[in-house]
Amino acid sequence: MSALDRFRLDGRVAVVTGGTRGLGEGFATALAEAGASVVLVGRDSARGEHVAQNLLDQGHSAHFVTADVTSGADVTRMLDETLTAFGRADVLVNNAGACVHAPALEVTDDDWRAVMNVNLDAVWRCAQTFGRHFVGQQSGVIVNIGSMSGLIVNRPQWQPAYNASKAAVHHLTRSLAAEWGPYGVRVNALAPGYIKTDMSPVDDPRFRRQWVEDAPLVRYGTVSELAPAVVFLASDASSFVTGSVLVADGGYTAF
């Protein structure tokens, strides 16, 4: 197998949570382009069906599942529908996320819980559900979407719940990788920096000083730049990589 062939995902099935827009849509598209059949997971059925149809129109194999990753029943159904649609599951990308921007003294219990429910509890729930399946079949890959916010404290905006949740995701990644490695299951995390999406105001002049000028590359990233990293982590190109946090932040955390 050539080096480039190791990035191919032909015959494999990849599930992407939060896959209907932004980073998730980009990850799903890249995985499909690498040959995977893709299952998009999200709460917005209209948007999800639209993204899935776009992939189908491009000649890819795709399926949408309406699910809330904070619901255990929905996560179980997510795996069941994947197996029904494609007969297998090989890759899970835990991408769904939430953030509350507020100083620590203004974060309410509800704010904290809302962030942790999506960013940490749901990652754990999805990883455990799919991990049980992967351990049983003695193969599988989990890619958790962490953040450079799990390594540094962002500014000028304060987001303590988000930062704590992503740091926890990074260490959960290492814990699962250590435990499931003997069963042929790899678990890694991708830690993006500031990436341009509809939900991220990277063009806002208020943030340019800290978000852009402080990065060695002096710019933000794009979804198309980040998505190939997920293909790498999902594919045999990273077959000897597990328990790692791949940072893609334009050098931001170098300082």
C-alpha positions in Angstrom: 0.0 0.0 0.0 1.4 3.4 -1.0 1.6 6.3 1.4 -1.3 8.1 -0.3 -3.4 4.9 -0.3 -3.2 4.7 3.5 -5.3 7.8 3.6 -8.2 6.1 1.8 -11.3 5.1 3.6 -13.0 2.9 1.0 -15.4 0.4 2.5 -15.5 2.1 5.9 -18.3 3.9 7.6 -17.8 7.1 9.5 -20.2 8.7 11.9 -19.9 12.5 12.5 -21.9 14.1 15.3 -22.8 17.8 14.7 -22.3 16.9 11.1 -24.8 19.3 9.5 -22.9 22.5 9.4 -19.5 24.2 10.1 -16.7 21.9 11.1 -18.8 18.8 11.1 -20.0 19.3 7.6 -16.4 19.9 6.5 -15.2 16.7 8.3 -18.0 14.6 6.8 -17.3 15.9 3.3 -13.6 15.1 3.6 -14.2 11.6 4.9 -16.6 11.0 2.1 -14.1 12.3 -0.4 -11.6 9.8 1.1 -14.1 7.0 0.2 -16.0 6.5 3.5 -19.8 6.1 3.7 -20.8 8.9 6.0 -23.5 9.1 8.7 -24.3 12.7 9.6 -25.8 13.2 13.0 -27.7 16.4 14.2 -30.9 17.8 15.6 -31.9 19.9 12.6 -33.5 17.4 10.2 -34.0 19.8 7.4 -30.4 20.9 7.4 -29.2 17.4 7.9 -31.1 16.0 4.9 -29.9 18.9 2.8 -26.2 18.2 3.6 -26.7 14.4 3.1 -28.3 15.1 -0.3 -25.5 17.3 -1.4 -23.0 14.5 -0.6 -25.2 12.0 -2.5 -25.4 14.4 -5.5 -21.6 14.4 -5.5 -21.6 10.6 -5.8 -20.8 9.9 -2.2 -22.6 7.5 0.2 -24.3 9.4 3.0 -27.1 9.0 5.5 -28.6 11.4 8.0 -29.7 10.5 11.5 -31.8 12.9 13.6 -30.4 12.6 17.1 -29.5 14.6 20.3 -26.2 13.4 21.5 -27.1 14.3 25.1 -29.7 11.6 25.1 -28.5 8.1 25.8 -31.4 6.6 23.9 -30.6 8.7 20.8 -27.0 7.7 20.9 -27.9 4.0 21.0 -30.3 4.6 18.1 -27.5 6.4 16.2 -25.4 3.3 16.2 -28.4 1.1 15.4 -29.3 3.2 12.4 -25.7 3.3 11.2 -25.6 -0.5 11.3 -29.0 -0.8 9.5 -28.0 1.7 6.8 -24.5 0.4 6.1 -24.0 -2.9 8.0 -21.0 -1.6 9.9 -19.4 1.2 11.8 -15.7 2.0 11.7 -15.1 5.6 12.7 -16.7 8.0 15.1 -16.0 11.7 15.0 -17.2 13.3 18.2 -17.7 16.9 16.9 -20.9 18.3 18.4 -20.1 21.2 20.7 -21.4 24.1 22.7 -19.9 27.3 24.3 -20.9 30.0 26.7 -18.9 33.2 26.7 -19.0 34.7 30.1 -16.7 35.6 33.0 -16.5 32.8 35.6 -18.5 34.8 38.2 -21.3 35.2 35.7 -21.6 31.6 34.6 -24.7 30.0 35.9 -25.2 26.4 36.9 -27.4 26.0 33.8 -24.7 27.5 31.6 -22.1 25.1 33.1 -24.3 22.1 32.7 -25.3 23.0 29.2 -21.7 23.1 28.0 -20.6 20.0 29.9 -23.6 18.0 28.7 -22.6 18.5 25.1 -18.9 18.9 25.2 -18.0 16.2 27.7 -20.9 14.0 28.7 -22.1 13.4 25.2 -18.5 12.7 24.0 -18.3 10.1 26.8 -21.7 8.6 26.0 -21.0 8.3 22.2 -17.4 7.0 22.8 -18.7 4.4 25.2 -21.5 3.3 23.0 -19.4 3.0 19.8 -16.4 1.9 21.8 -18.3 -1.2 23.0 -19.1 -2.0 19.4 -15.5 -1.4 18.2 -14.0 -3.5 21.0 -16.4 -6.3 20.1 -15.3 -6.2 16.5 -11.6 -5.7 17.5 -11.2 -2.5 15.3 -12.4 1.0 15.2 -11.3 4.7 15.4 -12.6 7.5 17.5 -11.6 11.1 16.8 -12.7 13.5 19.5 -12.8 17.2 18.5 -11.1 19.0 21.4 -9.7 22.5 21.1 -6.6 24.5 21.8 -8.8 25.9 24.5 -8.0 22.7 26.4 -4.4 23.9 26.4 -4.6 27.7 26.9 -7.0 30.3 28.2 -8.6 32.2 25.4 -8.8 36.0 25.4 -10.4 38.5 25.3 -13.5 36.4 25.7 -13.8 34.3 28.9 -15.2 30.8 28.5 -14.2 28.7 31.6 -16.7 26.0 31.1 -15.7 25.4 27.5 -12.0 25.4 28.3 -12.5 22.9 31.1 -14.6 20.7 29.0 -12.1 20.5 26.2 -9.2 19.8 28.6 -11.3 16.9 29.9 -11.9 15.7 26.4 -8.2 15.6 25.7 -7.5 13.5 28.8 -10.5 11.2 28.3 -9.0 10.6 24.8 -5.8 9.4 26.4 -7.7 7.3 28.9 -9.7 5.5 26.3 -6.7 5.0 24.0 -4.8 3.3 26.8 -7.7 1.1 27.7 -8.9 0.1 24.2 -5.6 -0.1 22.4 -5.2 -3.8 23.0 -8.5 -4.4 21.3 -7.4 -2.7 18.1 -9.3 0.6 18.8 -7.5 3.9 18.3 -8.6 7.1 20.0 -7.2 10.5 19.2 -8.2 14.1 19.5 -8.0 17.1 17.2 -7.4 20.4 18.8 -8.3 23.3 16.4 -7.4 26.9 16.9 -9.5 29.7 15.5 -11.3 28.4 12.4 -13.7 30.5 10.2 -17.2 29.1 10.4 -20.7 30.7 10.5 -20.5 30.3 14.3 -17.1 31.8 14.8 -16.6 35.6 14.5 -13.0 35.4 13.3 -13.4 38.5 11.1 -14.7 40.7 14.0 -12.1 43.5 14.4 -12.6 43.3 18.2 -10.8 39.9 18.2 -8.1 40.5 15.6 -5.4 41.5 18.0 -5.7 38.4 20.2 -7.1 35.8 17.7 -5.2 36.6 14.6 -2.1 38.7 15.3 -1.0 36.6 18.2 -0.7 33.5 16.0 2.6 32.9 14.3 0.8 32.4 10.9 -1.0 35.7 11.6 -4.3 34.4 10.3 -7.2 32.1 11.2 -7.8 28.7 9.7 -10.4 27.4 7.4 -12.5 24.2 7.5 -11.0 22.9 4.4 -7.5 23.2 6.0 -8.6 21.4 9.1 -10.7 18.6 7.6 -7.8 16.6 6.2 -6.4 16.2 9.7 -9.6 14.2 10.6 -9.0 12.0 7.5 -5.5 11.4 8.7 -6.6 10.4 12.2 -9.4 8.2 10.9 -7.3 6.4 8.3 -4.5 3.9 8.3 -2.2 6.8 7.6 -2.2 7.2 11.5 -2.3 3.4 12.3 0.5 3.8 14.9 -1.1 6.9 16.5 -3.3 6.7 19.5 -3.8 8.7 22.6 -2.5 11.8 20.9 -3.9 15.4 20.7 -3.1 16.8 17.2 -3.0 20.6 17.5 -3.9 22.6 14.4 -3.9 26.2 15.5 -1.6 28.2 13.2 1.0 28.0 16.0 -1.1 29.9 18.5 -0.2 27.6 21.4 3.5 28.0 20.7 3.6 31.1 22.8 
